[in-house]
């Protein structure tokens, strides 16, 4: 076989624009080149790492000249953990890029007639804005190239592996390794203290950390939540192999409960599966009620370990305010709230509607949705649990009534084609589509376009320093538009 041709080093490149997935781009030799961790206007030397017919990928080996758009990253883990990829881009420029991202995806993928977009609603907080973080626990930690280079060579006869247990974030492309996180800026600093102490105590007491390849080891995952009410929830996932594992786990939870009285609810899961999802597993309460409360306007929402709640609390209020405004409710409407979660949107709009019906896949979330209605004295909601395409059928609509308004907030994959078909058959006057993925939203809008016209588009930034964006679209039935005209 011939020797593989070395990939080129391109010197003095000026980065041209922001690209998808938090990368930037420039053009070279008739191809677009994607590069992470640089910003438009940077002048860099780029080492090409991948070369295809229509594009290339590269990495910065030297920053020759900094762009005026560049910001100083505030996190010590920037560029390694894979999160917050836009820390080095001024926030005002992040918002411009996200607005453009929504426009590009709705026009290029949707290929439908669109009105002028409303200006993106930026987040008031750009650090400490999250109310939830999840940390992996693994028996193999990730070392940066600099850390590996600084290590002394292992002598002959020395064990092949030292204690490499870590608590932090998984590294992309290394599912079995975890980058230890000392400080994450995305949430109140108490989560850093809880995570670091949990890892320290577990190592000190000899608790095994999870080996995802071998499917053994006790400590495997932690989820930390807080709320505007001042409550904190900690969920720990274990993998119990022995009675000793259970004893060590009990000691760890008691230690954390004693050390951090701020933790009002401490719960745990024994997860024997090959992945960290626990929606189908029982959650045991070690301390507290097993849930916390969030507040939005004058409403209180119960949030359990399996509940979905928007992770940027203050922006969630703005997002749902947009959705409610777009719904244009008068008090006479039957509203269907699809993918309702814990009924946040359903209860948020219920007092301005005749009746709201919410549908959600997770049974525990639906139970929370019902409780949230009871807590807030709301008696005009009805909730159903099950797969959306199985629950929302023509028969369901015949039984419960044709909706005047549908609010839909699907996961990143968007709506199943069967769901879109039922929506079209139901023919509501208005649809409010809340999306965390404008690409799949654009696809679904194209499917709805024959019967519905997009009247308003409102991007909302829920996740500063990331390329992720929420977008709300208001659609009106074309027959209604024509009649009004």
Secondary structure, DSSP 8 states (H G I E B T S, - for coil): --------EEEEEE--EE-GGGEEEEEETTEEEEEES--TT-EEEEEEEEE-SSEEEEEEEEEEE--TTB-----TTTTTSS--TTTTB-HHHHHHHHHHHHHHHIIIII-------EEEE--S-SSS-BSEEEEEEESSB---HHHHHHS----TTS-S-----EEEEEETTEEEEEEE-S--SSS-THHHHHHHHHHHHHHHTT--B-BTTTTB-SEEEEEEEE-TTS-EEEEEEE---SHHHHHHHHHHHHHHHHH-TTEEEEEEEE--SSSS--TTS--EEEESSSEEEEEETTEEEEEETT----SBHHHHHHHHHHHHHHHT--S--EEEEET-TTTHHHHHHHTTSSEEEEEES-HHHHHHHHHHHHHTT--SEEEEES-HHHHS-HHHHHHH---SEEEE---TT---HHHHHHHHHHT-SEEEEEES-HHHHHHHHHHHTTTEEEEEEEEE--STTSS--EEEEEEEEHHHHHHH-
